[in-house]
Amino acid sequence: MESRPSIVKPSQEVREKIVRLPKSVEGRKENDDAEREKREENALLLCCFCVVMKKEKKNLEKG
């Protein structure tokens, strides 16, 4: 039979380091949220623009 490696539990200090996010990651998350909001807003504006342009095209074809 093969001997299985023993499981070593990390010390309390190591566990705290694993759980706590570095400052750069926390800042990046806030930045990602702002970027996502900006992209969503831009996508919404683009949709509105496309709808308006389709209406304008129909009006030009009628007139």
Backbone as a chain_set.jsonl record, in Angstrom:
{"seq": "MESRPSIVKPSQEVREKIVRLPKSVEGRKENDDAEREKREENALLLCCFCVVMKKEKKNLEKG", "coords": {"N": [[0.831, -1.198, 0.0], [0.388, 2.238, -0.717], [1.835, 4.976, 1.022], [0.032, 7.621, 2.315], [0.451, 11.154, 2.007], [0.814, 13.139, 4.913], [-1.637, 15.42, 6.128], [-1.061, 18.785, 6.486], [-1.942, 21.312, 8.571], [-2.317, 24.787, 8.056], [-0.68, 27.387, 9.912], [-2.081, 29.747, 12.318], [-1.286, 32.344, 11.664], [-0.627, 32.112, 8.952], [-3.122, 31.403, 7.924], [-4.563, 33.781, 8.393], [-3.254, 35.502, 6.627], [-3.978, 34.355, 4.22], [-6.762, 34.718, 4.186], [-7.11, 37.504, 4.385], [-7.317, 40.066, 2.028], [-4.905, 41.522, -0.128], [-4.131, 45.058, -0.223], [-3.974, 46.092, -2.812], [-5.582, 44.39, -4.299], [-8.105, 44.842, -3.163], [-8.493, 47.541, -3.883], [-8.505, 47.268, -6.62], [-10.858, 45.844, -7.017], [-12.864, 47.724, -6.415], [-12.317, 49.482, -8.478], [-12.859, 47.837, -10.662], [-15.621, 47.561, -10.359], [-16.454, 50.187, -10.9], [-15.574, 50.404, -13.532], [-17.174, 48.447, -14.729], [-19.726, 49.545, -14.355], [-19.448, 51.809, -15.964], [-19.113, 50.612, -18.481], [-21.594, 49.324, -18.728], [-23.279, 51.541, -18.801], [-22.364, 52.768, -21.144], [-23.064, 50.776, -22.971], [-25.834, 50.86, -22.771], [-26.345, 53.453, -23.705], [-25.439, 53.107, -26.315], [-27.333, 51.262, -27.277], [-29.663, 52.846, -27.155], [-28.951, 54.797, -29.016], [-28.82, 53.223, -31.335], [-31.525, 52.486, -31.614], [-32.723, 54.982, -32.068], [-31.465, 55.68, -34.467], [-32.451, 53.69, -36.171], [-35.147, 54.418, -36.259], [-34.902, 56.919, -37.472], [-33.925, 56.141, -39.95], [-36.133, 54.731, -40.972], [-37.956, 56.854, -41.132], [-36.691, 58.441, -43.08], [-36.851, 56.737, -45.257], [-39.62, 56.639, -45.626], [-40.257, 59.317, -46.175]], "CA": [[0.0, 0.0, 0.0], [1.112, 3.507, -0.739], [1.599, 5.81, 2.198], [-0.518, 8.919, 1.939], [1.118, 12.247, 2.708], [0.008, 13.661, 6.014], [-2.189, 16.753, 5.882], [-0.508, 19.766, 7.413], [-2.813, 22.484, 8.669], [-1.529, 26.02, 8.147], [-0.726, 28.06, 11.211], [-3.049, 30.846, 12.403], [-0.733, 33.496, 10.934], [-0.756, 31.829, 7.52], [-4.548, 31.476, 7.586], [-4.947, 35.193, 8.35], [-2.723, 36.071, 5.387], [-4.761, 33.81, 3.112], [-8.099, 35.293, 4.223], [-7.072, 38.952, 4.177], [-6.905, 40.437, 0.677], [-3.971, 42.649, -0.186], [-4.754, 46.354, -0.529], [-4.06, 46.291, -4.26], [-6.727, 43.627, -4.792], [-9.311, 45.548, -2.726], [-8.617, 48.729, -4.72], [-8.831, 46.84, -7.982], [-12.266, 45.448, -7.036], [-13.645, 48.965, -6.532], [-12.068, 49.994, -9.821], [-13.594, 46.957, -11.58], [-17.04, 47.92, -10.253], [-16.633, 51.45, -11.613], [-15.411, 50.11, -14.957], [-18.352, 47.703, -15.179], [-20.822, 50.515, -14.441], [-19.208, 52.65, -17.131], [-19.393, 49.804, -19.676], [-23.043, 49.125, -18.809], [-23.852, 52.817, -19.228], [-22.03, 52.936, -22.56], [-23.866, 49.822, -23.743], [-27.198, 51.38, -22.788], [-26.343, 54.594, -24.626], [-25.303, 52.581, -27.676], [-28.641, 50.698, -27.641], [-30.572, 53.974, -27.415], [-28.514, 55.414, -30.27], [-29.225, 52.336, -32.431], [-32.981, 52.58, -31.757], [-33.004, 56.275, -32.682], [-31.004, 55.64, -35.859], [-33.395, 52.864, -36.932], [-36.343, 55.237, -36.482], [-34.539, 57.938, -38.458], [-33.811, 55.472, -41.256], [-37.508, 54.479, -41.425], [-38.527, 58.159, -41.503], [-36.088, 58.855, -44.346], [-37.387, 55.879, -46.317], [-41.022, 57.041, -45.847], [-40.303, 60.677, -46.706]], "C": [[0.87, 1.254, 0.0], [0.829, 4.276, 0.54], [1.123, 7.17, 1.73], [0.22, 10.02, 2.677], [0.211, 12.784, 3.818], [-0.443, 15.08, 5.693], [-1.653, 17.69, 6.948], [-1.428, 20.97, 7.41], [-1.948, 23.734, 8.782], [-1.679, 26.665, 9.524], [-1.731, 29.207, 11.159], [-2.566, 32.048, 11.591], [-0.888, 33.306, 9.424], [-2.215, 31.921, 7.095], [-5.031, 32.914, 7.498], [-4.458, 35.855, 7.062], [-3.534, 35.599, 4.184], [-6.118, 34.504, 3.037], [-8.086, 36.773, 3.871], [-6.554, 39.263, 2.778], [-5.879, 41.554, 0.736], [-4.681, 43.934, -0.606], [-4.936, 46.542, -2.027], [-5.269, 45.554, -4.834], [-8.03, 44.319, -4.397], [-9.547, 46.781, -3.594], [-9.035, 48.367, -6.126], [-10.298, 46.447, -8.08], [-13.163, 46.677, -7.178], [-13.512, 49.536, -7.934], [-12.836, 49.168, -10.849], [-15.08, 47.279, -11.556], [-17.325, 49.198, -11.038], [-16.527, 51.228, -13.121], [-16.64, 49.397, -15.505], [-19.545, 48.64, -15.327], [-20.668, 51.387, -15.683], [-19.524, 51.881, -18.416], [-20.887, 49.579, -19.851], [-23.732, 50.393, -19.302], [-23.578, 53.055, -20.709], [-22.854, 52.004, -23.436], [-25.306, 50.313, -23.861], [-27.317, 52.562, -23.756], [-26.256, 54.126, -26.073], [-26.625, 51.982, -28.153], [-29.628, 51.803, -27.992], [-30.235, 54.622, -28.752], [-28.969, 54.573, -31.462], [-30.73, 52.417, -32.682], [-33.346, 53.876, -32.475], [-32.61, 56.252, -34.159], [-31.931, 54.786, -36.727], [-34.664, 53.65, -37.243], [-36.077, 56.296, -37.549], [-34.47, 57.329, -39.858], [-35.2, 55.2, -41.829], [-38.161, 55.776, -41.884], [-37.975, 58.644, -42.842], [-36.646, 58.034, -45.512], [-38.838, 56.25, -46.648], [-41.089, 58.357, -46.598], [-39.716, 60.746, -48.058]], "O": [[1.928, 1.311, 0.627], [-0.28, 4.232, 1.073], [1.733, 7.793, 0.86], [0.581, 9.852, 3.842], [-1.008, 12.863, 3.66], [0.286, 15.846, 5.062], [-1.771, 17.431, 8.146], [-1.666, 21.577, 6.365], [-0.96, 23.745, 9.516], [-2.694, 26.494, 10.199], [-2.181, 29.594, 10.081], [-3.359, 32.694, 10.907], [-1.241, 34.244, 8.71], [-2.518, 32.454, 6.028], [-5.829, 33.241, 6.62], [-5.165, 36.673, 6.474], [-3.751, 36.359, 3.239], [-6.578, 34.843, 1.948], [-8.956, 37.245, 3.138], [-5.489, 38.789, 2.383], [-5.985, 42.446, 1.579], [-5.716, 43.889, -1.271], [-5.947, 47.092, -2.464], [-5.909, 46.049, -5.762], [-8.962, 44.381, -5.199], [-10.68, 47.042, -3.999], [-9.825, 49.074, -6.751], [-10.929, 46.686, -9.109], [-14.108, 46.673, -7.967], [-14.487, 50.019, -8.508], [-13.4, 49.718, -11.796], [-15.735, 47.274, -12.599], [-18.32, 49.28, -11.757], [-17.298, 51.796, -13.893], [-17.099, 49.696, -16.607], [-20.293, 48.55, -16.301], [-21.647, 51.671, -16.373], [-20.131, 52.431, -19.335], [-21.401, 49.632, -20.968], [-24.653, 50.332, -20.116], [-24.463, 53.495, -21.444], [-23.294, 52.392, -24.518], [-25.923, 50.198, -24.919], [-28.273, 52.652, -24.526], [-26.916, 54.68, -26.952], [-27.002, 52.169, -29.31], [-30.341, 51.718, -28.992], [-31.129, 54.957, -29.528], [-29.439, 55.107, -32.467], [-31.166, 52.417, -33.833], [-34.178, 53.874, -33.382], [-33.35, 56.755, -35.005], [-32.171, 55.118, -37.888], [-35.197, 53.566, -38.349], [-36.913, 56.54, -38.419], [-34.91, 57.941, -40.831], [-35.433, 55.405, -43.021], [-38.844, 55.8, -42.909], [-38.718, 59.2, -43.651], [-36.882, 58.555, -46.601], [-39.244, 56.187, -47.808], [-41.871, 58.509, -47.536], [-39.672, 61.82, -48.659]]}, "num_chains": 1, "name": "protein.A"}
